[in-house]
Amino acid sequence: MRFDVITLFPELFGPFLQHGINRRAFACGAVDVRLWPLRDHAEGHYRRVDDRPFGGGPGMVMLAEPLARCWQAVREQRKAEGAPSVPTVLFSPQGVRIDHALVEREAQGAGAILICGRYEGIDQRFIDQCVDVQLSLGDFVLSGGELAAMALLDAVARLQPGVLNDEGSHQQDSFNPALDGLLDCPHYTRPEVWQGPRGAAVVPPVLLSGHHEQIERWRRQQRLAASARLRPDLLQQARQAGRLSADDEHWLRQLDLPDAGGL
């Protein structure tokens, strides 16, 4: 799997690629990341990559020409190295919101060419002719696409075989189909009693019982409760897909939650 990242600030990716799970994924070759500094493909003494927008208005717009030259160089190198054809992704507030299902699909693919925009935006003609998919982290605006690119790379990298110490670890993540798309349950570790700023806090006794069936029941109930309180949309999706059992519904009816899917 190979990602080619076109960016004005390749140095932002250095620490990200060199630490933690990401370092392991990239060092072992599970995910190959190539950085392409956009200014290397700009012309003129100042290596200009932006200009004022036609029609006036605030901000600057990224030029189509440097982007197209860099994009074409990426495609030519991939072809020369026998890399498969992949989509070109632009990170944009207008994009489809990244979710777990999208990350899982991307994790099973061959990679992508990632475009990290900056300034007021990118010349629409480059988007129309060269971009296949636009993605977004959510309904807010970042200064550039680099953070969104790193978020996608991180989410994809941790799903690659051999990257996590425990292969089943990501199966217990929030939004995972293995958990019916619900939020994850609370987690606890030592000490059994923690003196916090609001007083003593203890680990739920069921987690110390050693009774695995009861522990799994408790965890399921906590996932349901968390989803009902914080993301009732996830609960409703699970219900519509028929993933909630009669025991699940009985537990939810016992919760005093006005936002628990109308229960």
C-alpha positions as CSV (number, residue, x, y, z in Angstrom):
1,M,0.0,0.0,0.0
2,R,1.5,3.3,-1.1
3,F,0.4,6.9,-0.4
4,D,1.9,9.8,-2.3
5,V,1.3,13.1,-0.4
6,I,1.5,16.4,-2.3
7,T,2.0,19.2,0.3
8,L,3.6,22.6,0.8
9,F,4.8,21.5,4.2
10,P,6.4,18.0,4.0
11,E,8.3,18.7,7.3
12,L,5.0,18.5,9.2
13,F,5.0,14.7,8.5
14,G,8.4,14.0,9.9
15,P,7.5,13.5,13.6
16,F,4.3,11.7,12.6
17,L,6.1,9.1,10.5
18,Q,8.8,8.5,13.1
19,H,6.9,7.6,16.3
20,G,4.5,5.0,17.7
21,I,2.3,2.7,15.7
22,N,2.9,4.8,12.6
23,R,6.7,4.3,12.7
24,R,6.1,0.6,12.9
25,A,3.7,0.5,10.0
26,F,5.9,2.6,7.8
27,A,9.2,1.0,8.8
28,C,8.0,-2.5,8.1
29,G,6.6,-1.5,4.7
30,A,3.0,-2.2,5.5
31,V,2.3,1.4,4.4
32,D,4.7,3.3,2.1
33,V,4.4,7.1,2.3
34,R,6.1,9.3,-0.3
35,L,6.2,13.1,0.3
36,W,6.1,15.4,-2.7
37,P,7.0,19.1,-1.9
38,L,4.8,21.2,-4.1
39,R,7.2,24.1,-4.5
40,D,9.7,21.7,-6.3
41,H,7.2,21.8,-9.2
42,A,6.6,25.6,-9.2
43,E,8.3,28.0,-11.6
44,G,10.0,31.3,-11.2
45,H,12.5,32.7,-8.7
46,Y,9.9,32.6,-5.8
47,R,8.5,29.2,-6.7
48,R,5.0,30.7,-6.5
49,V,2.1,28.3,-5.9
50,D,-0.8,30.7,-5.4
51,D,-2.4,33.9,-6.7
52,R,-5.3,36.2,-6.1
53,P,-8.8,34.9,-7.0
54,F,-10.6,36.1,-10.1
55,G,-13.6,38.1,-9.2
56,G,-11.9,39.5,-6.1
57,G,-12.4,38.4,-2.5
58,P,-10.1,37.6,0.4
59,G,-7.3,35.0,0.5
60,M,-5.3,33.3,-2.2
61,V,-6.0,30.4,-4.5
62,M,-3.5,27.6,-5.2
63,L,-2.5,27.5,-8.8
64,A,-3.5,24.6,-11.0
65,E,-0.2,24.4,-12.9
66,P,2.2,23.5,-10.1
67,L,-0.3,21.0,-8.7
68,A,-0.8,19.4,-12.1
69,R,3.0,19.1,-12.7
70,C,3.5,17.5,-9.3
71,W,0.5,15.2,-9.7
72,Q,1.7,14.1,-13.1
73,A,5.2,13.4,-11.7
74,V,3.7,11.2,-9.0
75,R,1.7,9.3,-11.6
76,E,4.7,8.8,-13.8
77,Q,6.9,7.5,-11.0
78,R,4.1,5.1,-9.8
79,K,3.8,3.8,-13.4
80,A,7.6,3.4,-13.8
81,E,7.8,1.5,-10.5
82,G,4.8,-0.8,-11.4
83,A,2.6,0.6,-8.7
84,P,-1.1,0.2,-9.3
85,S,-3.4,3.0,-10.4
86,V,-5.0,4.7,-7.4
87,P,-7.5,7.5,-6.8
88,T,-6.5,11.1,-6.2
89,V,-7.9,12.4,-2.9
90,L,-8.3,16.1,-2.0
91,F,-9.0,17.1,1.6
92,S,-11.6,19.7,1.6
93,P,-14.5,21.0,3.7
94,Q,-16.7,20.0,0.8
95,G,-15.6,16.4,1.0
96,V,-17.3,13.3,2.3
97,R,-16.8,12.9,6.0
98,I,-14.3,10.3,6.9
99,D,-15.8,7.4,9.0
100,H,-14.8,3.9,10.0
101,A,-16.4,2.3,7.0
102,L,-14.4,4.5,4.6
103,V,-11.1,3.8,6.5
104,E,-11.7,0.1,6.3
105,R,-12.2,0.3,2.6
106,E,-9.1,2.4,2.2
107,A,-7.1,0.0,4.4
108,Q,-7.9,-2.8,1.9
109,G,-6.9,-0.8,-1.1
110,A,-3.6,0.0,-2.9
111,G,-3.3,3.5,-1.5
112,A,-4.0,7.0,-3.0
113,I,-2.5,10.3,-4.1
114,L,-3.3,12.7,-1.3
115,I,-3.6,16.5,-2.1
116,C,-3.1,18.8,0.9
117,G,-4.7,22.1,0.0
118,R,-3.9,25.5,1.6
119,Y,-5.0,29.1,1.5
120,E,-8.6,29.9,0.4
121,G,-8.7,26.9,-1.8
122,I,-7.5,25.2,-5.0
123,D,-8.2,26.3,-8.6
124,Q,-11.5,24.4,-9.4
125,R,-10.1,23.4,-12.8
126,F,-7.5,21.2,-11.2
127,I,-10.2,19.6,-9.0
128,D,-12.5,19.0,-11.9
129,Q,-9.9,17.3,-14.0
130,C,-7.5,15.6,-11.6
131,V,-9.3,14.8,-8.3
132,D,-11.4,11.7,-7.9
133,V,-12.6,12.0,-4.3
134,Q,-12.9,14.8,-1.7
135,L,-12.7,13.9,2.0
136,S,-13.3,15.9,5.2
137,L,-12.7,15.4,8.9
138,G,-15.9,17.2,9.8
139,D,-17.8,20.4,9.5
140,F,-15.0,22.8,10.4
141,V,-12.1,24.4,8.4
142,L,-8.4,23.6,8.9
143,S,-5.5,25.7,7.7
144,G,-4.5,23.0,5.4
145,G,-5.0,19.3,4.4
146,E,-1.9,18.0,6.2
147,L,-3.7,17.2,9.5
148,A,-6.5,15.4,7.6
149,A,-4.0,13.5,5.6
150,M,-2.2,12.4,8.8
151,A,-5.5,11.4,10.4
152,L,-6.3,9.2,7.4
153,L,-2.8,7.6,7.3
154,D,-2.9,6.9,11.0
155,A,-6.4,5.3,10.8
156,V,-5.4,3.1,7.8
157,A,-2.0,2.2,9.2
158,R,-3.3,0.7,12.4
159,L,-5.6,-1.7,10.4
160,Q,-2.7,-3.3,8.6
161,P,-1.8,-6.8,9.6
162,G,1.2,-7.0,12.1
163,V,1.1,-3.3,13.0
164,L,-0.7,-3.6,16.3
165,N,0.8,-5.8,19.0
166,D,-2.6,-7.5,19.4
167,E,-4.2,-8.4,16.1
168,G,-7.7,-8.2,17.6
169,S,-7.2,-4.9,19.2
170,H,-8.8,-2.8,16.5
171,Q,-11.8,-5.1,16.5
172,Q,-12.8,-3.6,19.9
173,D,-12.6,0.0,18.7
174,S,-15.6,2.3,18.6
175,F,-17.6,2.1,15.3
176,N,-16.2,-1.3,14.4
177,P,-18.7,-3.8,12.9
178,A,-17.5,-6.3,15.5
179,L,-19.2,-4.1,18.1
180,D,-22.2,-3.5,15.9
181,G,-21.0,-0.1,15.1
182,L,-21.5,1.2,18.7
183,L,-19.1,3.2,20.9
184,D,-16.6,1.3,22.9
185,C,-17.1,0.6,26.7
186,P,-15.1,2.2,29.5
187,H,-11.7,0.8,30.3
188,Y,-9.9,0.5,33.7
189,T,-6.4,-0.5,35.0
190,R,-4.5,-0.4,38.2
191,P,-4.9,0.8,41.0
192,E,-8.2,-0.7,41.9
193,V,-9.0,2.4,44.0
194,W,-7.9,5.8,42.6
195,Q,-7.9,9.0,44.6
196,G,-9.0,11.6,42.1
197,P,-9.9,15.3,42.5
198,R,-13.5,14.3,43.3
199,G,-12.7,11.6,45.7
200,A,-12.1,7.9,45.6
201,A,-13.1,6.1,42.4
202,V,-13.2,2.3,42.2
203,V,-13.1,-0.2,39.3
204,P,-16.5,-1.8,38.6
205,P,-16.6,-5.0,40.7
206,V,-17.6,-7.1,37.7
207,L,-14.3,-6.5,36.0
208,L,-12.5,-8.0,39.0
209,S,-14.8,-11.0,39.2
210,G,-13.0,-13.2,36.7
211,H,-16.5,-14.2,35.3
212,H,-16.0,-13.7,31.6
213,E,-19.6,-14.0,30.6
214,Q,-20.7,-11.4,33.1
215,I,-17.8,-9.1,32.0
216,E,-18.9,-9.3,28.4
217,R,-22.5,-8.6,29.3
218,W,-21.4,-5.6,31.3
219,R,-19.3,-4.3,28.4
220,R,-22.1,-4.8,26.0
221,Q,-24.4,-2.8,28.3
222,Q,-21.9,0.0,28.7
223,R,-21.5,0.2,24.9
224,L,-25.2,0.5,24.5
225,A,-25.5,3.1,27.3
226,A,-22.6,5.2,25.9
227,S,-24.0,5.1,22.4
228,A,-27.5,6.1,23.7
229,R,-26.2,9.0,25.6
230,L,-23.5,10.3,23.2
231,R,-24.4,9.0,19.7
232,P,-28.0,7.9,19.5
233,D,-27.6,7.9,15.7
234,L,-25.3,4.9,16.0
235,L,-27.8,3.1,18.2
236,Q,-30.5,3.8,15.7
237,Q,-28.4,2.5,12.9
238,A,-27.7,-0.7,14.8
239,R,-31.4,-1.1,15.5
240,Q,-32.4,-0.6,11.9
241,A,-29.8,-3.2,10.8
242,G,-31.3,-5.7,13.3
243,R,-28.1,-5.9,15.4
244,L,-29.8,-5.3,18.8
245,S,-31.1,-8.3,20.7
246,A,-34.1,-8.5,22.9
247,D,-31.7,-8.3,25.9
248,D,-30.2,-5.2,24.4
249,E,-33.6,-3.6,24.1
250,H,-34.6,-4.6,27.6
251,W,-31.5,-3.0,29.0
252,L,-32.1,0.2,27.0
253,R,-35.6,0.5,28.3
254,Q,-34.2,0.6,31.9
255,L,-32.1,3.7,31.1
256,D,-33.6,7.1,31.9
257,L,-32.3,8.6,28.6
258,P,-34.6,10.9,26.7
259,D,-32.2,10.7,23.7
260,A,-32.0,6.9,23.7
261,G,-33.7,6.4,20.4
262,G,-37.1,7.2,21.7
263,L,-37.1,4.3,24.2
